[in-house]
């Protein structure tokens, strides 16, 4: 998504560099994943910033 629209990653510069960004968690179609997950056919993407509680 960062490559598609730069403003998505403005607050997280490491997302667009290919470097690991361990602070952000990602879910794809409600399953935890990582930033390298393919988006073809995906219906939902969620990003969890470091302050997300549980």
C-alpha positions as CSV (number, residue, x, y, z in Angstrom):
1,X,0.0,0.0,0.0
2,X,2.9,2.4,0.7
3,X,4.1,1.9,-2.9
4,X,0.6,2.6,-4.2
5,X,0.0,5.8,-2.2
6,X,2.9,7.4,-0.5
7,X,0.7,9.2,2.1
8,X,-0.3,5.8,3.6
9,X,3.2,5.4,4.9
10,X,4.1,9.0,5.8
11,X,4.1,8.3,9.5
12,X,6.0,5.0,9.1
13,X,9.0,5.6,6.8
14,X,10.4,2.1,7.3
15,X,7.3,0.5,5.7
16,X,8.4,1.5,2.2
17,X,12.1,0.6,2.5
18,X,11.8,-3.1,2.6
19,X,13.3,-3.1,6.1
20,X,11.6,-5.0,8.9
21,X,9.2,-2.8,10.9
22,X,8.6,-4.8,14.0
23,X,6.3,-2.3,15.7
24,X,3.5,-2.6,13.2
25,X,1.3,-5.7,13.2
26,X,-0.8,-6.6,10.1
27,X,-3.9,-8.6,9.6
28,X,-5.1,-9.8,6.2
29,X,-8.7,-10.9,6.0
30,X,-8.7,-11.1,9.8
31,X,-5.6,-13.4,10.0
32,X,-2.3,-12.0,11.4
33,X,0.2,-11.7,8.7
34,X,3.3,-9.7,7.8
35,X,3.9,-6.8,5.5
36,X,5.0,-9.0,2.6
37,X,1.6,-10.7,2.3
38,X,0.2,-10.6,-1.2
39,X,-2.9,-8.4,-1.5
40,X,-4.5,-10.0,-4.6
41,X,-8.0,-11.1,-3.8
42,X,-7.8,-9.7,-0.2
43,X,-11.0,-8.0,1.1
44,X,-9.6,-6.4,4.3
45,X,-6.2,-5.2,5.5
46,X,-5.7,-3.9,9.1
47,X,-2.7,-2.2,10.6
48,X,-2.1,-2.3,14.3
49,X,0.2,0.4,15.6
50,X,2.4,-0.2,18.7
51,X,-0.1,1.4,21.1
52,X,-2.8,-1.2,20.3
53,X,-3.9,-2.9,23.5
54,X,-5.2,-6.4,24.0
